[in-house]
Amino acid sequence: MAAATILIFISVVHRFGTGVPFLYDYLILIHISWAQELCIYMFIWMAKFGAAYGVRTGIHVGVDVLINHLNARWRKGVILFGLLGGALFTLIVGSMGAKFVLELMSTDQVSPDLELPSWLVYACIPLGSYLMCFRFLQVSWTYYRTGDLPHHDATHVEGVEVSPTAPIAVGEA
């Protein structure tokens, strides 16, 4: 994400820098018209692999108000059904994406600016989807064996120790 941000920043500075008369002669020689396309591809790849990371760490948003009101046996079944449904869905998307990418490999299609083979650009669909499927299966297995789901603690800050005597809410001090 940092690389994509830096790349777009440089592209914007270049675009507006060419409007400055004394920089024009230098900046016009640098061709970075491909930067936007590369940034788009980077963000697509980050989204696909970030979704798999979200499954593994439990940072995806979920509505579990009704599920939490079920008894323990039903709750476990419903959660496993949801996780396995997610695995099935991502398996189907990955398989359809793999079929699409394999068909693209037999063509000579390339991206407009970077001239990358199109199949390379779209390879994130099966790769990211299969990784997400694996993560769903991994979380399902762990939940089935231990009853623990990955949980993201939004209040945790890496490197900051929490004192047991520290006030937790306003008015507790």
Accessible surface in RSA format (square Angstrom, percent):
REM  Atomic radii and reference values for relative SASA: ProtOr
REM  Chains: A
REM  Algorithm: Lee & Richards
REM  Probe-radius: 1.40
REM  Slices: 20
REM RES _ NUM      All-atoms   Total-Side   Main-Chain    Non-polar    All polar
REM                ABS   REL    ABS   REL    ABS   REL    ABS   REL    ABS   REL
RES MET A   1   145.42  75.3 119.39  79.0  26.03  62.0  79.47  67.6  65.95  87.4
RES ALA A   2    72.58  66.7  60.95  94.1  11.64  26.5  68.25  96.1   4.34  11.5
RES ALA A   3    60.14  55.3  48.71  75.2  11.44  26.0  54.05  76.1   6.09  16.1
RES ALA A   4     0.05   0.0   0.00   0.0   0.05   0.1   0.00   0.0   0.05   0.1
RES THR A   5    81.03  57.6  75.41  76.5   5.62  13.4  66.90  89.9  14.13  21.4
RES ILE A   6   103.23  58.7 102.06  76.0   1.16   2.8 103.23  74.3   0.00   0.0
RES LEU A   7    27.32  15.2  25.94  18.6   1.38   3.5  27.19  19.1   0.13   0.4
RES ILE A   8    59.65  33.9  59.65  44.4   0.00   0.0  59.65  43.0   0.00   0.0
RES PHE A   9   133.64  66.9 129.17  80.0   4.47  11.6 133.29  80.8   0.35   1.0
RES ILE A  10    89.50  50.9  87.96  65.5   1.54   3.7  89.01  64.1   0.49   1.3
RES SER A  11    12.13  10.3  11.14  14.9   0.99   2.3   0.49   1.1  11.64  16.3
RES VAL A  12    60.18  39.6  60.18  54.5   0.01   0.0  60.18  52.3   0.00   0.0
RES VAL A  13    77.52  51.0  72.86  66.0   4.66  11.2  77.05  66.9   0.47   1.3
RES HIS A  14    29.29  16.0  27.72  19.3   1.57   4.0  23.04  23.7   6.24   7.3
RES ARG A  15   145.01  60.9 134.51  68.6  10.50  25.0  48.71  66.6  96.30  58.4
RES PHE A  16   143.04  71.6 132.22  81.9  10.82  28.1 134.72  81.7   8.33  23.8
RES GLY A  17     7.57   9.3   0.00   N/A   7.57   9.3   7.19  19.7   0.38   0.9
RES THR A  18    30.72  21.9  24.34  24.7   6.38  15.2   8.60  11.5  22.12  33.4
RES GLY A  19    63.51  78.3   0.00   N/A  63.51  78.3  38.35 105.2  25.16  56.3
RES VAL A  20    51.42  33.8  50.18  45.4   1.24   3.0  51.42  44.7   0.00   0.0
RES PRO A  21   116.28  84.7  97.60  89.0  18.67  67.9 105.21  86.9  11.07  68.8
RES PHE A  22   151.19  75.6 135.46  83.9  15.73  40.9 146.17  88.6   5.02  14.4
RES LEU A  23    62.42  34.8  62.42  44.7   0.00   0.0  62.42  43.8   0.00   0.0
RES TYR A  24   100.09  46.7 100.09  56.9   0.00   0.0  65.16  49.0  34.93  43.1
RES ASP A  25    99.62  69.8  93.59  93.2   6.02  14.2  25.09  59.0  74.53  74.3
RES TYR A  26   152.88  71.4 147.93  84.2   4.95  12.9 101.28  76.1  51.60  63.6
RES LEU A  27    32.42  18.1  32.42  23.2   0.00   0.0  32.42  22.8   0.00   0.0
RES ILE A  28    76.15  43.3  72.05  53.7   4.10   9.9  72.40  52.1   3.75  10.2
RES LEU A  29   135.05  75.2 116.13  83.1  18.92  47.6 117.38  82.4  17.67  47.6
RES ILE A  30    88.57  50.4  82.64  61.6   5.93  14.3  86.58  62.3   1.99   5.4
RES HIS A  31   142.99  78.1 125.75  87.4  17.24  44.1  85.37  88.0  57.62  67.1
RES ILE A  32    26.39  15.0  21.36  15.9   5.03  12.1  21.63  15.6   4.76  12.9
RES SER A  33    89.11  75.3  66.37  88.6  22.74  52.4  55.10 117.3  34.01  47.6
RES TRP A  34    85.08  34.1  85.08  41.2   0.00   0.0  73.69  39.3  11.39  18.5
RES ALA A  35     0.07   0.1   0.07   0.1   0.00   0.0   0.07   0.1   0.00   0.0
RES GLN A  36   108.18  60.5 107.20  78.3   0.98   2.3  26.94  57.4  81.23  61.6
RES GLU A  37    15.54   8.9  12.86   9.7   2.68   6.4  13.40  25.9   2.14   1.7
RES LEU A  38    54.53  30.4  54.53  39.0   0.00   0.0  54.53  38.3   0.00   0.0
RES CYS A  39     8.00   6.1   8.00   8.9   0.00   0.0   1.19   3.0   6.82   7.4
RES ILE A  40    86.80  49.4  83.32  62.1   3.49   8.4  86.52  62.3   0.28   0.8
RES TYR A  41    35.83  16.7  35.34  20.1   0.49   1.3  22.73  17.1  13.10  16.1
RES MET A  42    51.01  26.4  45.56  30.2   5.45  13.0  48.77  41.5   2.24   3.0
RES PHE A  43    85.44  42.7  82.06  50.8   3.38   8.8  82.36  49.9   3.08   8.8
RES ILE A  44    78.87  44.9  75.58  56.3   3.29   7.9  78.68  56.7   0.20   0.5
RES TRP A  45    72.57  29.1  71.90  34.8   0.67   1.6  65.97  35.2   6.60  10.7
RES MET A  46    54.43  28.2  43.79  29.0  10.65  25.3  42.57  36.2  11.86  15.7
RES ALA A  47    66.34  61.0  47.78  73.7  18.57  42.2  60.22  84.8   6.12  16.2
RES LYS A  48    51.06  24.9  50.25  30.8   0.81   1.9  26.09  23.5  24.98  26.6
RES PHE A  49    68.26  34.2  63.40  39.3   4.86  12.6  63.85  38.7   4.41  12.6
RES GLY A  50    35.42  43.7   0.00   N/A  35.42  43.7  28.33  77.7   7.09  15.9
RES ALA A  51    26.51  24.4  21.48  33.2   5.02  11.4  25.13  35.4   1.38   3.6
RES ALA A  52     0.76   0.7   0.74   1.1   0.02   0.1   0.76   1.1   0.00   0.0
RES TYR A  53   112.68  52.6 108.82  61.9   3.85  10.0  71.05  53.4  41.63  51.3
RES GLY A  54     1.08   1.3   0.00   N/A   1.08   1.3   0.99   2.7   0.08   0.2
RES VAL A  55    11.76   7.7   4.64   4.2   7.13  17.2   8.96   7.8   2.81   7.6
RES ARG A  56   104.82  44.0  95.70  48.8   9.11  21.7  19.24  26.3  85.58  51.9
RES THR A  57    33.08  23.5  24.65  25.0   8.43  20.1  29.84  40.1   3.24   4.9
RES GLY A  58    26.94  33.2   0.00   N/A  26.94  33.2  12.38  34.0  14.56  32.6
RES ILE A  59    76.84  43.7  52.02  38.8  24.81  59.8  54.75  39.4  22.08  59.9
RES HIS A  60    95.78  52.3  75.31  52.3  20.47  52.4  56.30  58.0  39.47  45.9
RES VAL A  61   146.88  96.6 112.44 101.8  34.44  83.0 118.41 102.9  28.47  77.2
RES GLY A  62    60.82  75.0   0.00   N/A  60.82  75.0  33.10  90.8  27.72  62.1
RES VAL A  63   129.81  85.4 101.78  92.1  28.03  67.5 105.07  91.3  24.74  67.1
RES ASP A  64    71.98  50.4  71.43  71.1   0.55   1.3  16.30  38.4  55.68  55.5
RES VAL A  65    94.73  62.3  90.93  82.3   3.80   9.2  94.33  82.0   0.40   1.1
RES LEU A  66   148.74  82.8 144.55 103.4   4.19  10.5 144.71 101.6   4.03  10.8
RES ILE A  67    43.28  24.6  43.09  32.1   0.19   0.4  43.23  31.1   0.05   0.1
RES ASN A  68    83.11  57.3  65.57  63.4  17.55  42.3  19.70  47.4  63.41  61.3
RES HIS A  69   150.86  82.5 116.01  80.6  34.85  89.2  90.54  93.3  60.33  70.2
RES LEU A  70    66.43  37.0  59.09  42.3   7.34  18.5  61.47  43.2   4.96  13.4
RES ASN A  71    94.62  65.2  77.49  74.9  17.13  41.2  46.23 111.3  48.38  46.8
RES ALA A  72    71.21  65.5  60.66  93.6  10.55  24.0  61.24  86.2   9.97  26.4
RES ARG A  73   204.23  85.7 189.20  96.4  15.02  35.8  74.58 101.9 129.65  78.6
RES TRP A  74   159.91  64.2 156.92  76.0   2.99   7.0 136.08  72.6  23.84  38.7
RES ARG A  75    70.51  29.6  70.51  35.9   0.00   0.0  11.41  15.6  59.10  35.8
RES LYS A  76    68.33  33.3  68.24  41.9   0.08   0.2  38.73  34.9  29.60  31.5
RES GLY A  77    38.95  48.0   0.00   N/A  38.95  48.0  33.08  90.8   5.87  13.1
RES VAL A  78    53.27  35.1  49.13  44.5   4.14  10.0  50.92  44.2   2.35   6.4
RES ILE A  79    29.37  16.7  23.98  17.9   5.39  13.0  28.46  20.5   0.92   2.5
RES LEU A  80    29.83  16.6  29.83  21.3   0.00   0.0  29.83  20.9   0.00   0.0
RES PHE A  81   160.53  80.3 155.61  96.4   4.92  12.8 159.45  96.7   1.08   3.1
RES GLY A  82    43.99  54.3   0.00   N/A  43.99  54.3  34.37  94.3   9.62  21.5
RES LEU A  83    24.82  13.8  23.64  16.9   1.18   3.0  23.97  16.8   0.85   2.3
RES LEU A  84    86.90  48.4  82.30  58.9   4.60  11.6  82.73  58.1   4.17  11.2
RES GLY A  85    33.08  40.8   0.00   N/A  33.08  40.8  27.13  74.4   5.95  13.3
RES GLY A  86    15.87  19.6   0.00   N/A  15.87  19.6  13.93  38.2   1.93   4.3
RES ALA A  87     5.15   4.7   4.70   7.2   0.46   1.0   5.01   7.1   0.14   0.4
RES LEU A  88   105.72  58.9 102.15  73.1   3.57   9.0 105.21  73.9   0.50   1.4
RES PHE A  89   131.80  65.9 129.46  80.2   2.34   6.1 131.58  79.8   0.22   0.6
RES THR A  90     8.45   6.0   8.45   8.6   0.00   0.0   8.45  11.3   0.00   0.0
RES LEU A  91    82.35  45.9  82.35  58.9   0.00   0.0  82.35  57.8   0.00   0.0
RES ILE A  92    83.88  47.7  81.67  60.8   2.21   5.3  83.88  60.4   0.00   0.0
RES VAL A  93    44.41  29.2  42.77  38.7   1.64   3.9  43.83  38.1   0.58   1.6
RES GLY A  94     0.00   0.0   0.00   N/A   0.00   0.0   0.00   0.0   0.00   0.0
RES SER A  95    51.11  43.2  44.35  59.2   6.75  15.6  32.73  69.7  18.37  25.7
RES MET A  96   130.02  67.3 122.64  81.2   7.38  17.6 106.89  90.9  23.13  30.6
RES GLY A  97     5.88   7.3   0.00   N/A   5.88   7.3   5.16  14.2   0.72   1.6
RES ALA A  98    24.91  22.9  23.47  36.2   1.44   3.3  24.88  35.0   0.03   0.1
RES LYS A  99   132.30  64.5 128.12  78.6   4.18  10.0  95.62  86.1  36.68  39.1
RES PHE A 100    90.52  45.3  88.35  54.7   2.17   5.6  90.22  54.7   0.30   0.9
RES VAL A 101    11.46   7.5  11.46  10.4   0.00   0.0  11.46  10.0   0.00   0.0
RES LEU A 102   118.81  66.2 108.39  77.5  10.42  26.2 108.71  76.3  10.10  27.2
RES GLU A 103    92.61  53.2  85.26  64.5   7.35  17.5  46.91  90.7  45.70  37.3
RES LEU A 104    14.80   8.2  12.02   8.6   2.78   7.0  12.77   9.0   2.04   5.5
RES MET A 105    94.36  48.9  70.47  46.6  23.89  56.9  63.37  53.9  30.98  41.0
RES SER A 106   100.51  84.9  58.80  78.5  41.71  96.1  53.53 114.0  46.98  65.8
RES THR A 107    58.00  41.3  40.79  41.4  17.21  41.0  45.62  61.3  12.38  18.7
RES ASP A 108   142.15  99.6 115.94 115.4  26.21  62.0  43.13 101.5  99.02  98.7
RES GLN A 109   103.34  57.8  91.32  66.7  12.02  28.6  33.73  71.8  69.61  52.8
RES VAL A 110    81.82  53.8  60.98  55.2  20.83  50.2  60.98  53.0  20.83  56.5
RES SER A 111     5.27   4.5   1.12   1.5   4.15   9.6   4.69  10.0   0.58   0.8
RES PRO A 112   113.45  82.7  81.63  74.4  31.82 115.7  93.40  77.1  20.05 124.6
RES ASP A 113    75.51  52.9  49.99  49.8  25.52  60.4   5.51  13.0  70.00  69.8
RES LEU A 114    49.72  27.7  26.20  18.7  23.52  59.1  29.00  20.4  20.72  55.8
RES GLU A 115   121.57  69.8 105.00  79.4  16.57  39.4  20.88  40.4 100.69  82.2
RES LEU A 116    58.65  32.7  58.36  41.8   0.29   0.7  58.65  41.2   0.00   0.0
RES PRO A 117    50.64  36.9  50.56  46.1   0.07   0.3  50.64  41.8   0.00   0.0
RES SER A 118    12.34  10.4  11.24  15.0   1.10   2.5   2.16   4.6  10.17  14.3
RES TRP A 119    80.02  32.1  80.02  38.7   0.00   0.0  66.86  35.6  13.16  21.4
RES LEU A 120    73.44  40.9  72.56  51.9   0.88   2.2  72.56  51.0   0.88   2.4
RES VAL A 121    16.69  11.0  12.86  11.6   3.83   9.2  15.46  13.4   1.23   3.3
RES TYR A 122    94.34  44.0  93.87  53.4   0.46   1.2  46.45  34.9  47.88  59.0
RES ALA A 123    10.90  10.0  10.90  16.8   0.00   0.0  10.90  15.4   0.00   0.0
RES CYS A 124     1.70   1.3   1.70   1.9   0.00   0.0   0.00   0.0   1.70   1.8
RES ILE A 125    50.68  28.8  50.68  37.8   0.00   0.0  50.68  36.5   0.00   0.0
RES PRO A 126    10.50   7.7  10.50   9.6   0.00   0.0  10.50   8.7   0.00   0.0
RES LEU A 127    94.21  52.5  89.42  64.0   4.80  12.1  90.31  63.4   3.90  10.5
RES GLY A 128     0.28   0.3   0.00   N/A   0.28   0.3   0.00   0.0   0.28   0.6
RES SER A 129     1.20   1.0   1.02   1.4   0.18   0.4   0.18   0.4   1.02   1.4
RES TYR A 130    83.36  38.9  78.21  44.5   5.15  13.4  64.50  48.5  18.86  23.3
RES LEU A 131    59.18  33.0  54.56  39.0   4.62  11.6  58.32  41.0   0.86   2.3
RES MET A 132    32.14  16.6  32.14  21.3   0.00   0.0  24.02  20.4   8.12  10.8
RES CYS A 133    10.42   7.9  10.42  11.6   0.00   0.0   1.20   3.0   9.22   9.9
RES PHE A 134   108.31  54.2 106.08  65.7   2.22   5.8 107.88  65.4   0.43   1.2
RES ARG A 135    49.92  21.0  49.92  25.4   0.00   0.0   0.00   0.0  49.92  30.3
RES PHE A 136    32.07  16.0  32.07  19.9   0.00   0.0  32.07  19.4   0.00   0.0
RES LEU A 137    86.21  48.0  82.39  58.9   3.83   9.6  82.75  58.1   3.46   9.3
RES GLN A 138    72.16  40.3  64.10  46.8   8.06  19.2  31.07  66.1  41.09  31.2
RES VAL A 139    10.69   7.0   8.94   8.1   1.75   4.2  10.66   9.3   0.03   0.1
RES SER A 140     6.38   5.4   5.85   7.8   0.53   1.2   6.09  13.0   0.29   0.4
RES TRP A 141   155.04  62.2 151.98  73.6   3.06   7.2 133.00  70.9  22.04  35.8
RES THR A 142    60.47  43.0  57.84  58.6   2.63   6.3  40.90  54.9  19.57  29.6
RES TYR A 143    16.07   7.5  16.07   9.1   0.00   0.0   5.35   4.0  10.71  13.2
RES TYR A 144   121.76  56.8 115.01  65.4   6.75  17.6  66.62  50.1  55.14  68.0
RES ARG A 145   162.81  68.4 127.02  64.7  35.79  85.2  18.27  25.0 144.54  87.6
RES THR A 146    85.87  61.1  52.10  52.8  33.77  80.5  60.91  81.8  24.96  37.7
RES GLY A 147    38.34  47.3   0.00   N/A  38.34  47.3  16.60  45.5  21.74  48.7
RES ASP A 148    92.22  64.6  88.30  87.9   3.93   9.3  24.58  57.8  67.64  67.5
RES LEU A 149    75.64  42.1  55.68  39.8  19.96  50.2  56.64  39.8  19.00  51.1
RES PRO A 150    45.17  32.9  21.47  19.6  23.70  86.1  33.98  28.1  11.18  69.5
RES HIS A 151   155.54  85.0 125.48  87.2  30.06  76.9  85.90  88.5  69.65  81.0
RES HIS A 152    97.58  53.3  82.34  57.2  15.24  39.0  55.42  57.1  42.16  49.1
RES ASP A 153    70.72  49.5  62.32  62.0   8.40  19.9  22.04  51.9  48.68  48.5
RES ALA A 154    89.46  82.3  57.27  88.4  32.19  73.2  60.04  84.6  29.42  77.9
RES THR A 155   116.82  83.1  91.51  92.8  25.31  60.3  83.11 111.6  33.71  51.0
RES HIS A 156   110.68  60.5  87.48  60.8  23.20  59.4  65.62  67.6  45.06  52.4
RES VAL A 157    88.73  58.4  83.63  75.7   5.10  12.3  85.44  74.2   3.29   8.9
RES GLU A 158   152.62  87.6 130.55  98.8  22.07  52.6  62.35 120.6  90.28  73.7
RES GLY A 159    76.83  94.7   0.00   N/A  76.83  94.7  41.24 113.2  35.59  79.7
RES VAL A 160    90.15  59.3  76.99  69.7  13.17  31.7  80.00  69.5  10.15  27.5
RES GLU A 161   170.03  97.6 141.49 107.0  28.53  67.9  59.28 114.7 110.74  90.4
RES VAL A 162   129.75  85.4 101.08  91.5  28.68  69.1 104.44  90.7  25.32  68.7
RES SER A 163    54.34  45.9  43.65  58.3  10.69  24.6  37.67  80.2  16.67  23.4
RES PRO A 164   135.84  99.0  94.67  86.3  41.17 149.7 107.18  88.5  28.66 178.1
RES THR A 165   125.09  89.0  94.54  95.8  30.55  72.8  80.30 107.9  44.79  67.7
RES ALA A 166    42.46  39.0  30.35  46.8  12.11  27.6  35.16  49.5   7.30  19.3
RES PRO A 167    79.60  58.0  55.04  50.2  24.56  89.3  59.96  49.5  19.64 122.1
RES ILE A 168   158.08  90.0 125.94  93.8  32.14  77.5 130.91  94.3  27.17  73.7
RES ALA A 169    53.92  49.6  40.94  63.2  12.98  29.5  50.48  71.1   3.44   9.1
RES VAL A 170   159.91 105.2 129.47 117.2  30.44  73.3 136.47 118.6  23.45  63.6
RES GLY A 171    74.39  91.7   0.00   N/A  74.39  91.7  38.79 106.4  35.61  79.7
RES GLU A 172   105.73  60.7  72.25  54.7  33.49  79.7  38.41  74.3  67.32  55.0
RES ALA A 173   119.68 110.0  53.55  82.6  66.13 150.4  83.81 118.0  35.88  95.0
END  Absolute sums over single chains surface
CHAIN  1 A    12793.4      10730.9       2062.6       9145.6       3647.9
END  Absolute sums over all chains
TOTAL         12793.4      10730.9       2062.6       9145.6       3647.9
